[in-house]
């Protein structure tokens, strides 16, 4: 009986087309071979060699990345078309963003940070008013400490 090991995730298997290469690998190897055949003879010509080398490196690099690498389970050319291009060229304001219901609620009821912080309609106090307020607070605390002696802070 013949035994074959089966990978746990069948989606990660790839059907081989020619040798160790899949159809995708073969399709993206064609630009590499063509650019190499065209640009390699031009490398010896002075003045054109830099252009030929740059062209060959760009075409070969992009083709190899698209043909052999996957990002987040997607082939790299699909990842580039579906994720990178919309992210770079897409609208900055996303149409599918959720609405903040609390923001709508605060606008309807005219709630501001001043209202939340307790600083709404607070006027500036003069020095005399501040002194009176501090004395009132001090008296209130003394009265509270007389009623609750266990709450007196340790000195």
C-alpha positions as protocol buffer text, in pm:
chain_id: "A"
residue {
  index: 1
  type: UNK
  ca { x: 0 y: 0 z: 0 }
}
residue {
  index: 2
  type: UNK
  ca { x: 131 y: 346 z: -94 }
}
residue {
  index: 3
  type: UNK
  ca { x: 123 y: 613 z: 181 }
}
residue {
  index: 4
  type: UNK
  ca { x: 122 y: 982 z: 100 }
}
residue {
  index: 5
  type: UNK
  ca { x: 148 y: 1265 z: 349 }
}
residue {
  index: 6
  type: UNK
  ca { x: -136 y: 1513 z: 312 }
}
residue {
  index: 7
  type: UNK
  ca { x: -92 y: 1872 z: 432 }
}
residue {
  index: 8
  type: UNK
  ca { x: -331 y: 1988 z: 701 }
}
residue {
  index: 9
  type: UNK
  ca { x: -457 y: 2281 z: 499 }
}
residue {
  index: 10
  type: UNK
  ca { x: -543 y: 2172 z: 146 }
}
residue {
  index: 11
  type: UNK
  ca { x: -555 y: 2537 z: 28 }
}
residue {
  index: 12
  type: UNK
  ca { x: -180 y: 2566 z: 69 }
}
residue {
  index: 13
  type: UNK
  ca { x: -110 y: 2295 z: -188 }
}
residue {
  index: 14
  type: UNK
  ca { x: -6 y: 2399 z: -536 }
}
residue {
  index: 15
  type: UNK
  ca { x: -28 y: 2200 z: -856 }
}
residue {
  index: 16
  type: UNK
  ca { x: 308 y: 2177 z: -1031 }
}
residue {
  index: 17
  type: UNK
  ca { x: 308 y: 2267 z: -1398 }
}
residue {
  index: 18
  type: UNK
  ca { x: 664 y: 2235 z: -1526 }
}
residue {
  index: 19
  type: UNK
  ca { x: 918 y: 2086 z: -1288 }
}
residue {
  index: 20
  type: UNK
  ca { x: 895 y: 2258 z: -949 }
}
residue {
  index: 21
  type: UNK
  ca { x: 706 y: 2557 z: -1093 }
}
residue {
  index: 22
  type: UNK
  ca { x: 333 y: 2627 z: -1086 }
}
residue {
  index: 23
  type: UNK
  ca { x: 148 y: 2800 z: -1371 }
}
residue {
  index: 24
  type: UNK
  ca { x: 176 y: 3129 z: -1187 }
}
residue {
  index: 25
  type: UNK
  ca { x: 553 y: 3087 z: -1150 }
}
residue {
  index: 26
  type: UNK
  ca { x: 588 y: 3004 z: -1520 }
}
residue {
  index: 27
  type: UNK
  ca { x: 376 y: 3298 z: -1634 }
}
residue {
  index: 28
  type: UNK
  ca { x: 580 y: 3546 z: -1428 }
}
residue {
  index: 29
  type: UNK
  ca { x: 911 y: 3387 z: -1530 }
}
residue {
  index: 30
  type: UNK
  ca { x: 845 y: 3478 z: -1895 }
}
residue {
  index: 31
  type: UNK
  ca { x: 905 y: 3854 z: -1844 }
}
residue {
  index: 32
  type: UNK
  ca { x: 1223 y: 3769 z: -1653 }
}
residue {
  index: 33
  type: UNK
  ca { x: 1354 y: 3557 z: -1939 }
}
residue {
  index: 34
  type: UNK
  ca { x: 1250 y: 3805 z: -2209 }
}
residue {
  index: 35
  type: UNK
  ca { x: 1397 y: 4110 z: -2032 }
}
residue {
  index: 36
  type: UNK
  ca { x: 1718 y: 3922 z: -1962 }
}
residue {
  index: 37
  type: UNK
  ca { x: 1749 y: 3813 z: -2326 }
}
residue {
  index: 38
  type: UNK
  ca { x: 1692 y: 4171 z: -2448 }
}
residue {
  index: 39
  type: UNK
  ca { x: 1891 y: 4365 z: -2189 }
}
residue {
  index: 40
  type: UNK
  ca { x: 2190 y: 4132 z: -2134 }
}
residue {
  index: 41
  type: UNK
  ca { x: 2352 y: 4202 z: -2473 }
}
residue {
  index: 42
  type: UNK
  ca { x: 2307 y: 4576 z: -2413 }
}
residue {
  index: 43
  type: UNK
  ca { x: 2512 y: 4569 z: -2092 }
}
residue {
  index: 44
  type: UNK
  ca { x: 2838 y: 4589 z: -2286 }
}
residue {
  index: 45
  type: UNK
  ca { x: 2741 y: 4909 z: -2473 }
}
residue {
  index: 46
  type: UNK
  ca { x: 2865 y: 5224 z: -2300 }
}
residue {
  index: 47
  type: UNK
  ca { x: 2589 y: 5467 z: -2205 }
}
residue {
  index: 48
  type: UNK
  ca { x: 2308 y: 5215 z: -2241 }
}
residue {
  index: 49
  type: UNK
  ca { x: 2434 y: 4969 z: -1982 }
}
residue {
  index: 50
  type: UNK
  ca { x: 2286 y: 5161 z: -1685 }
}
residue {
  index: 51
  type: UNK
  ca { x: 1947 y: 5189 z: -1851 }
}
residue {
  index: 52
  type: UNK
  ca { x: 1953 y: 4821 z: -1948 }
}
residue {
  index: 53
  type: UNK
  ca { x: 2058 y: 4715 z: -1598 }
}
residue {
  index: 54
  type: UNK
  ca { x: 1789 y: 4928 z: -1432 }
}
residue {
  index: 55
  type: UNK
  ca { x: 1521 y: 4800 z: -1669 }
}
residue {
  index: 56
  type: UNK
  ca { x: 1627 y: 4441 z: -1617 }
}
residue {
  index: 57
  type: UNK
  ca { x: 1636 y: 4475 z: -1237 }
}
residue {
  index: 58
  type: UNK
  ca { x: 1292 y: 4640 z: -1223 }
}
residue {
  index: 59
  type: UNK
  ca { x: 1119 y: 4394 z: -1456 }
}
residue {
  index: 60
  type: UNK
  ca { x: 1289 y: 4092 z: -1300 }
}
residue {
  index: 61
  type: UNK
  ca { x: 1225 y: 4205 z: -943 }
}
residue {
  index: 62
  type: UNK
  ca { x: 858 y: 4282 z: -996 }
}
residue {
  index: 63
  type: UNK
  ca { x: 802 y: 3958 z: -1189 }
}
residue {
  index: 64
  type: UNK
  ca { x: 975 y: 3745 z: -927 }
}
residue {
  index: 65
  type: UNK
  ca { x: 780 y: 3907 z: -643 }
}
residue {
  index: 66
  type: UNK
  ca { x: 449 y: 3866 z: -828 }
}
residue {
  index: 67
  type: UNK
  ca { x: 528 y: 3510 z: -936 }
}
residue {
  index: 68
  type: UNK
  ca { x: 673 y: 3355 z: -621 }
}
residue {
  index: 69
  type: UNK
  ca { x: 558 y: 3541 z: -308 }
}
residue {
  index: 70
  type: UNK
  ca { x: 230 y: 3551 z: -116 }
}
residue {
  index: 71
  type: UNK
  ca { x: 121 y: 3814 z: 135 }
}
residue {
  index: 72
  type: UNK
  ca { x: -141 y: 3727 z: 397 }
}
residue {
  index: 73
  type: UNK
  ca { x: -249 y: 3421 z: 199 }
}
residue {
  index: 74
  type: UNK
  ca { x: -298 y: 3617 z: -125 }
}
residue {
  index: 75
  type: UNK
  ca { x: -76 y: 3602 z: -431 }
}
residue {
  index: 76
  type: UNK
  ca { x: 130 y: 3920 z: -434 }
}
residue {
  index: 77
  type: UNK
  ca { x: -21 y: 4059 z: -756 }
}
residue {
  index: 78
  type: UNK
  ca { x: -375 y: 4020 z: -614 }
}
residue {
  index: 79
  type: UNK
  ca { x: -262 y: 4172 z: -284 }
}
residue {
  index: 80
  type: UNK
  ca { x: -114 y: 4465 z: -478 }
}
residue {
  index: 81
  type: UNK
  ca { x: -430 y: 4516 z: -688 }
}
residue {
  index: 82
  type: UNK
  ca { x: -685 y: 4469 z: -408 }
}
residue {
  index: 83
  type: UNK
  ca { x: -506 y: 4621 z: -107 }
}
residue {
  index: 84
  type: UNK
  ca { x: -212 y: 4846 z: -195 }
}
residue {
  index: 85
  type: UNK
  ca { x: -360 y: 5038 z: -489 }
}
residue {
  index: 86
  type: UNK
  ca { x: -694 y: 5121 z: -316 }
}
residue {
  index: 87
  type: UNK
  ca { x: -504 y: 5215 z: 1 }
}
residue {
  index: 88
  type: UNK
  ca { x: -276 y: 5457 z: -188 }
}
residue {
  index: 89
  type: UNK
  ca { x: -516 y: 5593 z: -448 }
}
residue {
  index: 90
  type: UNK
  ca { x: -847 y: 5552 z: -263 }
}
residue {
  index: 91
  type: UNK
  ca { x: -1052 y: 5818 z: -90 }
}
residue {
  index: 92
  type: UNK
  ca { x: -921 y: 5926 z: 246 }
}
residue {
  index: 93
  type: UNK
  ca { x: -1276 y: 5944 z: 375 }
}
residue {
  index: 94
  type: UNK
  ca { x: -1396 y: 5586 z: 388 }
}
residue {
  index: 95
  type: UNK
  ca { x: -1761 y: 5538 z: 288 }
}
residue {
  index: 96
  type: UNK
  ca { x: -1797 y: 5236 z: 513 }
}
residue {
  index: 97
  type: UNK
  ca { x: -1692 y: 5407 z: 836 }
}
residue {
  index: 98
  type: UNK
  ca { x: -1930 y: 5358 z: 1126 }
}
residue {
  index: 99
  type: UNK
  ca { x: -2116 y: 5653 z: 1270 }
}
residue {
  index: 100
  type: UNK
  ca { x: -2041 y: 5761 z: 1624 }
}
residue {
  index: 101
  type: UNK
  ca { x: -2385 y: 5762 z: 1785 }
}
residue {
  index: 102
  type: UNK
  ca { x: -2256 y: 5940 z: 2093 }
}
residue {
  index: 103
  type: UNK
  ca { x: -2131 y: 6227 z: 1878 }
}
residue {
  index: 104
  type: UNK
  ca { x: -2478 y: 6263 z: 1725 }
}
residue {
  index: 105
  type: UNK
  ca { x: -2633 y: 6250 z: 2073 }
}
residue {
  index: 106
  type: UNK
  ca { x: -2404 y: 6523 z: 2205 }
}
residue {
  index: 107
  type: UNK
  ca { x: -2480 y: 6747 z: 1906 }
}
residue {
  index: 108
  type: UNK
  ca { x: -2854 y: 6699 z: 1948 }
}
residue {
  index: 109
  type: UNK
  ca { x: -2847 y: 6782 z: 2317 }
}
residue {
  index: 110
  type: UNK
  ca { x: -2577 y: 7049 z: 2283 }
}
residue {
  index: 111
  type: UNK
  ca { x: -2343 y: 6874 z: 2524 }
}
residue {
  index: 112
  type: UNK
  ca { x: -1990 y: 7011 z: 2520 }
}
residue {
  index: 113
  type: UNK
  ca { x: -1671 y: 6927 z: 2704 }
}
residue {
  index: 114
  type: UNK
  ca { x: -1740 y: 7225 z: 2927 }
}
residue {
  index: 115
  type: UNK
  ca { x: -2062 y: 7056 z: 3035 }
}
residue {
  index: 116
  type: UNK
  ca { x: -1884 y: 6727 z: 3101 }
}
residue {
  index: 117
  type: UNK
  ca { x: -1594 y: 6891 z: 3288 }
}
residue {
  index: 118
  type: UNK
  ca { x: -1827 y: 7101 z: 3500 }
}
residue {
  index: 119
  type: UNK
  ca { x: -1677 y: 7427 z: 3374 }
}
residue {
  index: 120
  type: UNK
  ca { x: -1995 y: 7544 z: 3203 }
}
residue {
  index: 121
  type: UNK
  ca { x: -2098 y: 7899 z: 3295 }
}
residue {
  index: 122
  type: UNK
  ca { x: -1817 y: 7927 z: 3546 }
}
residue {
  index: 123
  type: UNK
  ca { x: -1709 y: 8285 z: 3600 }
}
residue {
  index: 124
  type: UNK
  ca { x: -1367 y: 8394 z: 3715 }
}
residue {
  index: 125
  type: UNK
  ca { x: -1350 y: 8471 z: 4083 }
}
residue {
  index: 126
  type: UNK
  ca { x: -1181 y: 8772 z: 4236 }
}
residue {
  index: 127
  type: UNK
  ca { x: -926 y: 8729 z: 4512 }
}
residue {
  index: 128
  type: UNK
  ca { x: -1185 y: 8818 z: 4777 }
}
residue {
  index: 129
  type: UNK
  ca { x: -1436 y: 8567 z: 4638 }
}
residue {
  index: 130
  type: UNK
  ca { x: -1170 y: 8296 z: 4623 }
}
residue {
  index: 131
  type: UNK
  ca { x: -1082 y: 8358 z: 4988 }
}
residue {
  index: 132
  type: UNK
  ca { x: -1450 y: 8337 z: 5091 }
}
residue {
  index: 133
  type: UNK
  ca { x: -1494 y: 8018 z: 4892 }
}
residue {
  index: 134
  type: UNK
  ca { x: -1188 y: 7859 z: 5055 }
}
residue {
  index: 135
  type: UNK
  ca { x: -1319 y: 7954 z: 5401 }
}
residue {
  index: 136
  type: UNK
  ca { x: -1659 y: 7802 z: 5319 }
}
residue {
  index: 137
  type: UNK
  ca { x: -1492 y: 7481 z: 5201 }
}
residue {
  index: 138
  type: UNK
  ca { x: -1277 y: 7471 z: 5515 }
}
residue {
  index: 139
  type: UNK
  ca { x: -1584 y: 7514 z: 5739 }
}
residue {
  index: 140
  type: UNK
  ca { x: -1769 y: 7247 z: 5546 }
}
residue {
  index: 141
  type: UNK
  ca { x: -1479 y: 7004 z: 5589 }
}
residue {
  index: 142
  type: UNK
  ca { x: -1450 y: 7080 z: 5962 }
}
residue {
  index: 143
  type: UNK
  ca { x: -1822 y: 7013 z: 6004 }
}
residue {
  index: 144
  type: UNK
  ca { x: -1786 y: 6688 z: 5811 }
}
residue {
  index: 145
  type: UNK
  ca { x: -1487 y: 6577 z: 6020 }
}
residue {
  index: 146
  type: UNK
  ca { x: -1681 y: 6647 z: 6344 }
}
residue {
  index: 147
  type: UNK
  ca { x: -1960 y: 6420 z: 6222 }
}
residue {
  index: 148
  type: UNK
  ca { x: -1717 y: 6157 z: 6088 }
}
residue {
  index: 149
  type: UNK
  ca { x: -1401 y: 6153 z: 6303 }
}
residue {
  index: 150
  type: UNK
  ca { x: -1276 y: 5831 z: 6141 }
}
residue {
  index: 151
  type: UNK
  ca { x: -1237 y: 6020 z: 5807 }
}
residue {
  index: 152
  type: UNK
  ca { x: -980 y: 6270 z: 5942 }
}
residue {
  index: 153
  type: UNK
  ca { x: -662 y: 6237 z: 5735 }
}
residue {
  index: 154
  type: UNK
  ca { x: -344 y: 6123 z: 5909 }
}
residue {
  index: 155
  type: UNK
  ca { x: -89 y: 6401 z: 5956 }
}
